[in-house]
Amino acid sequence: MERVYNKLVRDNIPDIIKAKNEKPVVKTLSDKEFKIELERKLDEEYKEVLDSSGKERVEELADMLEVIKYLAKLEGASLEDVIEYAKEKSAKRGAFDNKIYLEKVIENE
């Protein structure tokens, strides 16, 4: 029997599969393919975040952060760089502490 996944997985997954006496069939992606698959993985993780809560949600957010780390790496940046940009944006534009929901803007006449 085969189970088809066709998705990006963490580095230790093939060894975990082998430990179960199963045979993983894998390939190494090019940078272009890797970027595409990271973007797909980000979408997958995003949906899992939305479908979870509590400790499970925090774990899913960690998975999402791992994907973001590698997307940044492909752009020549680090996770720390992303966090620094986030801090700069918070300083300039604010964060989400006040839970502000913008309904509309009325233009002056």
C-alpha positions in Angstrom: 0.0 0.0 0.0 1.1 3.6 -0.7 0.2 6.8 0.9 1.0 9.8 -1.4 1.8 13.1 0.3 3.7 15.2 -2.3 4.6 17.9 0.2 7.6 19.5 1.9 8.4 17.8 5.2 10.9 18.4 8.0 14.4 16.9 7.7 13.9 14.0 10.2 10.6 12.7 8.7 12.3 10.2 6.4 14.2 8.7 9.3 11.0 8.5 11.4 9.3 6.7 8.5 12.2 4.3 8.2 12.0 3.6 11.9 8.5 2.3 11.3 9.9 -0.2 8.7 8.4 1.8 5.9 10.2 3.2 2.8 10.0 7.0 2.2 10.4 8.1 -1.4 11.9 11.6 -1.4 13.7 14.1 -3.7 15.8 17.2 -3.0 14.1 20.4 -4.3 15.8 23.2 -6.3 15.7 26.6 -4.7 12.8 27.6 -7.0 10.9 24.5 -6.1 11.7 24.9 -2.4 10.3 28.4 -2.4 7.1 27.3 -4.0 6.7 24.4 -1.5 7.5 26.7 1.4 4.7 29.0 0.3 2.3 26.0 0.1 3.5 24.8 3.5 2.9 28.3 4.9 -0.7 28.1 3.7 -1.1 24.6 5.1 0.3 25.8 8.5 -2.0 28.9 8.4 -5.0 26.7 8.0 -3.9 24.5 10.9 -3.5 27.5 13.1 -7.0 28.6 12.3 -8.3 25.1 13.1 -6.6 24.8 16.5 -6.6 26.4 19.9 -4.6 26.4 23.2 -1.3 24.5 23.3 -2.0 23.0 19.9 -2.3 26.5 18.3 1.0 27.5 19.8 2.6 24.4 18.3 1.1 25.2 14.9 2.3 28.8 15.2 5.8 27.4 15.9 5.5 25.4 12.6 4.5 28.5 10.8 7.5 30.4 12.2 9.8 27.6 11.0 8.5 28.1 7.5 8.8 31.8 7.7 12.4 31.3 8.9 13.3 29.4 5.7 11.4 31.8 3.4 13.5 34.6 4.9 16.6 32.6 4.4 15.8 32.3 0.7 15.7 36.1 0.6 19.1 36.4 2.2 17.7 37.3 5.6 17.3 35.6 9.0 14.4 35.1 11.4 16.0 37.7 13.6 15.9 40.1 10.6 12.2 39.5 10.2 11.6 40.1 13.9 13.7 43.3 13.7 11.5 44.5 10.8 8.4 43.6 12.9 9.7 45.7 15.8 10.4 48.6 13.4 6.9 48.5 12.0 5.4 48.3 15.5 7.4 51.4 16.5 6.3 53.3 13.3 2.8 52.1 12.8 1.9 50.5 16.1 1.1 46.9 17.0 -2.4 45.4 17.7 -2.5 46.0 21.4 -5.6 48.2 21.2 -7.6 45.8 19.0 -8.6 48.6 16.6 -10.9 47.7 13.7 -11.1 50.3 11.0 -14.6 50.4 9.5 -14.1 53.2 7.0 -12.5 56.5 6.3 -14.5 59.6 5.4 -12.7 62.0 3.1 -12.8 65.7 3.8 -14.6 67.7 1.1 
